[in-house]
């Protein structure tokens, strides 16, 4: 059972602007997502500074596509990775000055046409059929430059390099990318005038630390170089994907960007003329967001304490999706205007549940707290990625949260 012992690494430290705003919000103005854009910009700048100058940094917009987030990241990233026609149109309209890479395993003809119309910088091609469709559509535009392609490869993970991954997209049978032998068969399709093969894409897993990410980078880059040498292909780029670890059990810890950047610099030195690209999503934006809500009630059942909150996993699906206890900060409120005793607990574990009519609507289980009372506020940390945008908003038709962007 996950328990937060409140050590410096394990305790989520709420930023002053977020805490100040949370204290002013009316009860009926909750729940609310509050994003500290100053913190986001500071973190993104530090990530960019840790990476070698020649390594491109794309933001995976699926993590949080809010326009305010995209604009705050714009000065610090090379471009954005999108994975649908909706993301493509939204991101292009929000930040038209930056290049886009179009990925995803199920691109439709309409989406590929839109991407060609909008001048997508790179296409991450996942299958032979997709490659043939893209070539046919691009050939309809002989006056345009060839579509720039990275072939996504699903390299096997026989060395157990993905054992620590929170989520594996490759390294085993998967709907993502091409098996190496199928990728080789696709190479002649890239030789026509409509397409230009720029390199290889390989995003195999999420939730890996810097050492594991570097080991994968070495393997992917070495495989791509060997492919290029065997087939006498130009190899301009290798996209290493994202998946940098975000630790929800220790929200004060961070991915070792400095060590990762040093390792990538050494890798780039061994492959002169090759552009390396990374595409983090969660690891850029998770830390800037908080989901702030109110304790509606505190009750006991079978000797265990439960706090029922406004909102729940229909707003913040992350703990249900990842099966973890989401880190939080209690923001006490002294005001209590009810004519009956205030429900609360002192010095015992509590389970934080939402308003949904399902036992799965739980955000944290049996977490020790010094004190928690009805009317107090809860601020869930690491809510800046894969939070509101992946949640089942319409279930029970509760109102949507408010959104605040600070800085």
N, C-alpha and C positions, 0 to 999 in steps of 0.2 A: 504494500500500500504506500503510495507516495505521500510523504509528509514534509512540510516546509519547516526546517529547523531555524529559519531566520538568520542564517549566516550571511555575510556580505554577498556571496555569490548567489545564494538561494532566495534572498528577499528581493522582490521587485521594488525598486526605488522609483516612486512616482515623481515626475518632474514638477517643479514649482508652478509653472503656468497651468498644467493640467489639474493639479490639486486645487489651485485657486479658483479655476472655473467650476470644477466639480462642486465646490462648496456653495456656489451662487445659484446653481440650477434649481428650479422649482421641482417638486416631486412629480408633477404631471408633465415635466419636460424630460423625464427619464423613461427609459434608458437613453444614453447618448454615447456616440463614438466621438472621442476627442483626440485629435492628432496634433502632435507638437512638431510643426514643420521646421522649426529651428533645430530641434534635435535630429530630424531626418537629414537636413542639409549638412549638419556637422558630421554625422556618421557617413553619409555618402562621400563627402570630401575626404574623410580619412581612408575609406576604402580605395578611392581613386588614387590617393597619394601612396598607398601601400603597394599598388600594382605597378609593374614596369610601364614606362611610357608607351611602349609598343604594343601592349596588351589592350585589346578593346574591351570595354565594359558596357554590356547591354543590360537593360532592366527587363525582366520577364513580367510583362504587364498583367498577366493572369493573377499575380499575387495580390495586387490592389490597383485597379485601373482608374481610381478616382482622378479627375482632372487636376485637382490641387496637388495630389501626390506626384503625378507625372510632371507638372510644371516645376515643383520643388526639386526634382531629380535632374531636370534638363541640363543645368550647368555642369553636372558631375558625370554624366554618362555619355557614351558614344552614340547610343541609339536605344531602340526598344525592340523586344521580341514579342510578337503577337501570335495568337493561335486560333483566330476565327475571323470571319468577315466583320463581325460586330466590333471586335477589338481593333481590327485594322482601320475601320472608318473612324472610330472614336479617338484612337491615339493619333492618327494622322491629322484629324481636326484640332486636337488639343495642342500638339507639338509638331507642327508641319516642317520645322527646320531640321529635324533629326531623322536619320535613316531608320528603316524598319526591316526586320527579319521576320519572315512568315513561316511558322512551324505548325505542328499539329498533325495527328495521324489521319484525319478524315476531311481533307480539303475538298469542297465541292467545286464544280465548274464555275458557278457564279462567283465564288470567293476568289478563285484563281484569276478570273477575268477582272474582278475589282482590284486585286493586287497588281496586275499588269497595268491597269489604268492609272493607279496611284504611284507607279514607279517604285515598287518594293525593292529594297536594296539586295536582299538575299532570300532565296527560297530554300527551306530545309525540306528536301524531298524524302519521303518515307517509303516509297514502293515503286516498282517498275511501272505499274499502271498509272500512278500519279505523275511519274516522269513523262510517260507518253502523252498524257493529257496536257501537261504544261507545255511540252514541245509543240503539240498541235495548236494550242491557243496562241503561243508566242509566234508561231509561223504565220498566223493570220495578220501579223503586224510587221511586215518586212521593212518598214521605214523606221522601226524602233531598234534599239540596241538589244542584243541577246539577253534572255533572262539568266541571271546569275544564280548558280545552283551550288548548294552544299548537299552531298548525299549523306543521309543519316544512317549510321551503321550500328547494329546491335552486336557488339563484340561479346563472345562468351566469357564468363567469369570463373574459369576453372580454378583459379588460384585463391578463391574465397575472398577476393578483394572487396566484395559487396556485403560481407557478413554483417557489418555494423550499420548498414543503410536502414533508414527509417522507411524508405519506399524505393523499390527497385523497378525501373522502367526498362531495363535491359540486363544483359548478362545471363539471360535465361529465356525460354520461350515468351514472346511478348508481342502485342499488337504494334509496338513502336519500332520503326526503323527496319533496315534491310539486314538479313544475314550476310556475312562476308562474301559467300560465294554468289549470292544474288546481286550484291552490289557490284561485283566484278562483271557480271553479265550486263549490267546497266551502262557500263562505261561507253560502249559504242553509241548508245542513244544520245550521249552528251556531245557527240562529235559534229552534229549538224549545225547549221547557221543560226537556229533559233535559240539554242542554249549555250551557256558557257560554264563549264565545270570549274569552280573556284577551289573546292576542297572538301573536307569531311566534317561532319557533325556527329558527336557522340555524347548524348546525355544518358547515362546509365542508371543513376541513382540519386536520391535526395537524402539528406541527413548525415553526410559524411564529414569528418573533421578534416583539418588542413592536410595532415599527413596522408590520409586515405585519398583525398582529392588529388594530391600531387602524384601519388602512385598511379592513379587512373590517368592523369594527364600524361605521364611518361609513356604509359602503355598505348594510349590512343594516338599520341603523336608519333611514336615509333611505328605503329601499325600503318598509319597514314603515309609516312615517309617510305616505308617498304612497298606499299601499294604503288606509290608514284614511281619509284625506281623500277619496279618490275614491269610496269606498263608504259614507262617513259612519258609520264604525265606531268604537266606543270602542277605544282602544289603550292598554292598561295596562302591558304587559310586552314586552320583547324579550330573548330568550335568545340570547346570542352564542356559546354552546358553549364548548369547551375547546381543547385542542391547543397549549398553550403549549410552546415549544421546550425540549427537554432535550438537551444536546449531549454525546453519549457519547465524542466525541473530545477534548473539553475539559471534563472533569467538574468542574473548579473554577469554570467560568463558570455564570451563572444567567440565567434570563429576567429582563428588566428590569421587575420589578413596579412600581417607583416611577414609571418613565416611562409604563407602561401605565395605572397608576391616575390619573396626571395627565391623560392623554388621555381616559380615561373620564369624569373629572369635567367636562372641557370639553364632551364630548359630551352628558352629562346636563344641563348648563346650557342647551344649545340645545334640549333636549326636556323642558321642565318637566312634571312629573306622570307621566313614564314611568319605570318600574322596569327597570333593566338587570340581567341575570344572567349570570354566567360559571360554567363547570363544568369546572375543571381536574381531572385525575386524576394522570397521571404527574408533572406539574410540582409537585405537592404531596408525593408520597410516595417518588419515586425515590431521593432523596438520603439517606433514613433507613435503607436496607437494604443488607446485605452478604451475599454468598454465600461462605462460608468453607470451604475444602477443603484436601486434602493432595496433595502431589506423590508419586505412587506410583513413578514411574520417569522417567529422563531418558535419551534415546537419540538416535543420529544415523542419518539415512537420506538417501543422496544428497548428503551434505555439509551437510544442514540438521539443526538440533536440534529435538527434540520432547520435551515434558513430558507425561506421561500422568497425569491427575488422577483422584481419586475423584469420582464424579458425572459431570456433563456437561450437555449441552443438554436432557436429559430432566428435569433440575431447573431449569435456567436457559436457557430457549429464546430469550431476548432477542437474543443475538448472531446466532443463526441466522435469526430472524425479521426482524431489521433489517439483516442482512448487514454487520455491523461487527465490529471487534476490541474486545472489552469491556474497559474500564479495570480495572486491578487493582493491588494492592499485594502485594509479596513479604514474608512474615513469616518470617525465617530461624529455624531451630531447629538448635542445635548437637548435640543428642543423636542418636547413630547407633549402634545396638546389633547391627547385622548383622556377621557374620564376613568379609564381602567388602567391597571398596572401594565407597565411596559414589558413585553416579553423579551427575554434575553438569556444569554449564557455567560458564564465566567470560567475561563481556564479549562475548557474541554474541547474535544474535536467536534467539528460541525461539518455537515454536508450541505453544499450550496446548490439548491435546485431552482428551476425556473417555473414558469406559469403553465407549461404545457401538460396536457392530460396523458402523460406517458412517463414511466419510470426511467426512461433514457434521457430525460431532460435534466441532466446533472452536469454542473460545471466543475465541481471539485468535491472530493469525497473525504470525509473524516480528517479534516485539516485542523490541527490545534490552533486556537486563537485565544488571546488573553481575555477578550470581551467582545461580544457582538449582540446588538439589540435591534429590535424593529425600529425603523427610521434611520439607522446608520446607512452610510453609502459604501458601496463596494466598487473598487476600480480594478478591473482585470487588465493585467499587463500583456505585452506582446500581442496586441490586437490590431496591429497595423498591416497584417497580411493574412490571406485565406481566412477571413473572419466573416464580415457582413456579406461579401460577394460570393461566398459558397454556401450560405445558409438558406434554409427552407422557409422563406419569409411569410408565405401565405397560410401556413398551418395554424388553425384556430383564429386567424384574422386579427391577431393583436396589432396595434399600431406599430409603424416602423419607428426606429430610434431617430433621434436628432443627430446632426453631424456638425462638428465644430473643427475648424482648422486654425491653429494658433501660430502666429509668427510669419 
